[in-house]
Amino acid sequence: MNIAAYMSQLAQKIGGVYVPKCTTFKETYQTATKHVVFGAYKGYLVALALTQAGRTAGFVMLVRYPRAPMAPPLQEAFKARPGFSSFFGKKVDGVMVSWTYALTKPKLEEIAGLLDAVIEEVSKAVPPFSGRCEDCSTAEAREITLMNGMPGYHCLACQMRVAAEKQREADEYKAKDANYVVGLGAGLVAAAVAGSAWGWLISLMEADSGKWYPQVHAVMGVVLSIPICWLMFKAIGKRDRVGQVLAIVLTLAAKWWGDAIYFTYVKMHFAELAFSWQLLGSVVRHFWEYQFLSGGRIFVAVCDVVIALAVPWMPWGKLPKFVPVFQTINPDGSLSQTLTDGAATR
Ligand SMILES: [Zn+2]
């Protein structure tokens, strides 16, 4: 059974809607950004999705309840089950249960059975939604609304209020002073330290053995960009476009500085030379000859550039997002954004 047919049947089973495209589990499971079944089941909000982490397929179940003074003691109830993990959302009131499977997707009856069991445990501690907005608890709200992909009940007035508050926060953040001089200094230090560490470590690993692991060379830019972004944005005081451009340049500079150290070690090994700053200087002057020595190295250089340019999209390099997106679920599984011309759209 293909995914769409499977999820449609699951939707039917719990009286929910199959939404092929949404971002509900994006932060938890990189690849499970689509194929989610949403439903209001026994008064609780439910989201069910197939997951894929590397080669491991799994299933995830989210049960949301209204704001509660204490989380239901679900861990205890499910701890005994093998291959099972449950955790509570930090930002939302809800519980997430996930497990992996080897070949065949879990049977729909199994999922429904488990859902019943989870909800039974939750209901011992938290009452179900009462048909009112979970923010103001007064306005009626019977339609599931996704807030940044997370199912909930939010009346239109509260949506507008939250969007306006967040917009104000975003404006304040934008107006904050940015200290680029200190930021650039901090970024340079981070790039120098991280780049030197990379060059030195990979030299120890490879230069004498004559081996070379192109995969390590190709992805190292990602690793180097983390301390650079972290330190630099902290020193700048906020994240903005200027900082992102600096992050791109510094990431590439750090990687290639490390590469220069590595090329120097390789040369030392082959020419049986001792380390000298003159040697390092000559490698730096002829850096492109070393960098473009072979197809493999050209490939690595291209990866370096692509990775550096992608830093603004990485979690440690992207701009903070303030204004939430509210969506309602249509019966055909598509989503409609509410507040189309309000503060929520930018
Ligand atoms: Zn409300």
Residues whose N, C-alpha, C, O or C-beta is under 5 A from the ligand:
A	BS01	ZN	C133 D135 C136 A139 C155 C158
